Amino acid sequence: MAIARVVIVGSGNLSHALVSRWLNSPHIAQLTVLARSDRYRVKGWSAAAMERVTYDDVCLSEASIVVLSVKPKDAPAALDHIARVAPNLPVLLSVAAGISIATIRSILPHSGIVRTMPNICSQVGRSVTGVAFDSVLPSQRAMVLDLLHELGETTETPESLLDPMTALFGSGPAYVLVFLRSIVDTAIKFGLDKDIARQLALQMVLGTSELALAQSQDSLDHIVSRVVSPGGTTEAMLKVLESQGWQDIMESALYAAGERASQLGSLEPARGRA
């Protein structure tokens, strides 16, 4: 079993999810978070996670895998800094939305490069993500896949699909949460207790997902039809959604997210320390 020395560059929300999941990973010999400020302290980091944070970039030169987990606008500066400190870095694993392998390769010409985009559900091992490899040795690939599988469902895919997958599945938890919020808010208006409404809504979505997984041989339309009774409550709800162009709204939102993912890689770079 491959054991990695992992440094996560950046201390934002996704970094928090990654370090929370990897704290006790059997695939990691040493886990470090390289931060440039102490803002992470107000974001709910546990004491154990905060113990992994450092401001000393010497950790970069000791890493077998560096995870680039910064905002896309900060990625060029962070990559420049990594290249100065660790020019022979074995593997750079990027979770920065929209930053292409070619961009990373131009700054780290001698490193194996992995591009992926897990979502915030990594924290509980339920992310879904595509991953693309470039000039990565078989042993390094195995090491990276071991780590990504701990975060959830991982699928190797062409890099050309990573921007739309970021829109669909990297941003996906927000779509589900906004949907849940609407249900909870409406349930409260109907008179349900807020905590009960939230718990019931969460269990409803969880149960629906488990049902669809268990019946993966059936189309989603077929599963929907099992819920709808002619003249019933579900039919009334679906008629409203259809009349309001629900499908068109969702497609427009997803396309907008995909276009933004493509644009992020071409943002004006911010130079400075990682």
C-alpha positions in Angstrom: 0.0 0.0 0.0 1.4 3.4 -1.1 1.9 5.9 1.7 2.0 9.6 0.8 3.3 12.8 2.4 0.6 15.2 1.5 0.6 19.0 1.6 -2.7 20.9 1.0 -2.0 24.4 -0.2 -4.8 26.6 0.9 -7.2 26.6 3.8 -10.6 27.3 2.4 -13.8 25.3 2.6 -12.7 22.5 0.3 -9.4 22.2 2.0 -11.3 21.8 5.3 -13.4 19.0 3.8 -10.2 17.2 2.5 -8.2 17.5 5.7 -11.2 16.4 7.8 -11.5 13.2 5.6 -7.8 12.5 5.4 -6.9 13.1 9.1 -6.8 9.4 9.8 -6.1 8.1 6.3 -4.1 4.9 6.2 -2.6 6.1 2.9 -1.0 9.2 4.4 2.1 9.2 6.4 2.1 13.0 7.0 -0.7 15.5 6.3 0.1 19.3 6.3 -2.0 22.3 5.4 0.0 25.3 4.1 -1.9 28.4 4.9 -1.1 32.1 4.4 -3.5 33.5 7.0 -5.4 32.4 10.1 -8.9 32.9 8.6 -9.4 29.2 8.7 -9.8 29.4 12.5 -13.2 30.9 12.2 -14.5 28.3 9.7 -15.1 25.4 12.1 -11.8 23.6 11.9 -11.4 21.0 14.6 -8.4 21.1 17.0 -7.0 18.0 15.3 -7.2 19.7 11.9 -5.7 22.9 13.1 -2.7 21.0 14.4 -1.9 20.2 10.7 -1.7 23.8 9.7 1.7 25.5 9.1 2.9 28.7 7.5 6.3 27.3 6.8 6.7 26.4 3.1 9.6 24.0 3.7 6.9 21.3 3.8 6.5 21.6 0.0 10.0 20.3 -0.6 9.2 17.2 1.6 5.9 16.3 0.0 5.2 13.4 -2.4 1.8 15.0 -3.3 0.9 18.7 -3.1 -2.8 19.5 -3.4 -3.5 22.8 -5.0 -6.7 24.0 -3.2 -6.9 27.7 -3.8 -9.2 30.1 -5.6 -8.6 30.0 -9.3 -7.5 33.6 -9.4 -4.8 32.7 -6.9 -3.6 29.5 -8.6 -0.9 31.0 -10.8 0.8 32.7 -7.9 0.5 29.6 -5.7 1.9 27.4 -8.5 4.8 29.9 -9.0 5.6 29.6 -5.3 5.4 25.8 -5.3 7.7 25.7 -8.3 10.3 27.9 -6.6 10.3 25.8 -3.4 9.8 22.4 -4.9 10.8 22.4 -8.6 11.1 18.6 -8.6 7.8 17.9 -6.9 6.6 14.4 -7.7 2.9 15.0 -8.0 0.7 18.1 -8.1 -3.0 17.3 -7.5 -5.1 20.3 -8.5 -8.6 20.8 -7.1 -8.7 24.4 -8.4 -11.7 24.9 -10.7 -10.9 25.7 -14.3 -7.1 25.5 -14.1 -6.0 23.3 -17.0 -3.3 20.7 -16.9 -1.5 22.8 -19.6 -1.4 25.8 -17.3 0.0 23.7 -14.5 2.5 22.0 -16.8 3.9 25.4 -18.0 4.9 26.1 -14.4 5.8 22.6 -13.2 7.3 20.9 -16.3 8.8 18.0 -14.4 6.0 17.0 -12.1 3.2 14.4 -12.5 -0.1 16.4 -12.7 -3.5 15.3 -11.7 -6.6 17.4 -12.1 -9.8 16.7 -10.3 -12.7 18.5 -8.6 -14.2 16.8 -5.5 -17.1 18.4 -3.8 -17.8 19.4 -0.2 -19.2 16.0 0.5 -15.6 14.8 0.6 -15.8 15.5 4.3 -18.1 12.5 4.8 -16.6 10.3 2.0 -19.6 11.0 -0.4 -18.1 13.2 -3.1 -18.4 12.4 -6.8 -15.6 13.5 -9.1 -13.8 13.0 -12.3 -10.0 12.8 -12.5 -7.5 13.2 -15.3 -3.8 12.3 -15.1 -0.8 13.6 -17.0 2.7 12.1 -16.9 2.0 10.2 -13.6 3.8 7.0 -12.8 1.7 3.9 -12.1 2.7 3.9 -8.5 1.8 7.6 -8.2 -1.5 7.0 -9.9 -2.3 4.2 -7.5 -1.4 6.5 -4.6 -3.7 9.3 -5.8 -6.6 7.0 -6.5 -6.3 5.6 -3.0 -6.7 9.1 -1.6 -9.5 10.1 -4.0 -11.5 6.9 -3.3 -11.5 7.9 0.4 -13.4 11.1 -0.6 -16.1 9.2 -2.5 -17.0 8.0 -6.0 -14.1 8.7 -8.4 -14.1 8.2 -12.2 -11.2 8.6 -14.6 -12.2 10.9 -17.4 -10.8 13.0 -20.2 -9.8 16.5 -19.1 -12.2 18.0 -21.6 -15.1 16.7 -19.4 -13.8 18.2 -16.1 -15.3 21.6 -16.5 -18.9 20.3 -17.1 -18.4 17.7 -14.4 -17.4 20.6 -12.0 -20.6 22.3 -12.9 -22.7 19.2 -12.5 -21.2 17.5 -9.5 -18.6 19.9 -8.0 -21.4 22.5 -7.6 -24.1 19.8 -7.2 -24.4 19.9 -3.4 -25.5 23.5 -3.6 -28.4 22.6 -6.0 -29.5 19.9 -3.6 -29.2 22.1 -0.6 -31.1 25.0 -2.2 -33.9 22.5 -3.0 -33.8 21.2 0.6 -34.0 24.8 1.9 -37.1 25.4 -0.2 -38.8 22.3 1.3 -37.8 23.2 4.9 -38.9 26.8 4.5 -42.3 25.8 3.1 -42.7 23.1 5.8 -42.2 25.8 8.5 -44.9 27.9 6.8 -47.2 24.9 7.0 -46.5 24.8 10.8 -43.8 22.1 11.2 -41.1 22.6 13.7 -37.9 23.8 11.9 -35.6 21.0 13.2 -38.2 18.3 12.4 -38.8 19.7 8.9 -35.0 19.7 8.3 -34.6 16.1 9.5 -37.5 14.8 7.5 -36.4 16.6 4.3 -32.8 15.2 4.6 -34.1 11.7 5.2 -36.5 12.1 2.2 -33.6 13.0 -0.1 -31.4 10.3 1.3 -34.1 7.6 0.9 -34.9 8.7 -2.6 -31.2 8.5 -3.6 -30.9 5.0 -2.0 -34.0 3.9 -3.9 -32.7 5.1 -7.2 -29.4 3.4 -6.6 -31.1 0.1 -5.7 -33.2 0.3 -8.9 -30.4 1.5 -11.2 -31.8 -0.7 -13.9 -34.9 1.5 -14.1 -35.0 4.9 -15.7 -35.5 7.9 -13.5 -38.7 8.6 -15.4 -40.0 5.2 -14.4 -39.2 5.7 -10.8 -40.9 9.1 -10.9 -44.0 7.5 -12.4 -44.2 5.2 -9.3 -44.6 8.2 -7.1 -47.3 10.0 -9.2 -50.9 9.1 -8.8 -53.4 10.6 -11.3 -55.0 13.6 -9.7 -52.9 13.3 -6.6 -50.5 15.7 -4.8 -47.4 14.7 -6.7 -49.0 15.3 -10.0 -50.2 18.8 -8.8 -46.6 19.7 -7.8 -45.1 18.5 -11.1 -47.6 20.4 -13.1 -46.5 23.6 -11.4 -42.8 22.8 -11.9 -43.5 22.1 -15.6 -45.5 25.3 -16.1 -42.7 27.3 -14.6 -40.1 25.8 -16.9 -38.3 23.8 -14.2 -36.2 21.7 -16.7 -35.2 24.8 -18.7 -34.2 26.7 -15.5 -32.0 23.8 -14.3 -30.3 23.4 -17.7 -29.6 27.2 -17.9 -28.1 27.1 -14.4 -25.9 24.1 -15.2 -24.7 25.6 -18.5 -23.9 28.9 -16.6 -21.9 26.9 -14.1 -20.1 25.0 -16.8 -19.2 28.2 -18.7 -17.9 29.8 -15.5 -15.7 26.8 -14.8 -14.2 27.2 -18.3 -13.7 31.0 -17.7 -12.0 30.6 -14.3 -8.8 29.2 -15.9 -8.3 32.4 -17.9 -8.7 34.9 -15.0 -6.0 37.5 -14.6 -3.4 35.8 -12.3 -2.8 37.2 -8.8 1.0 37.1 -8.0 2.3 36.6 -4.5 2.9 34.0 -1.9 0.7 30.8 -1.8 
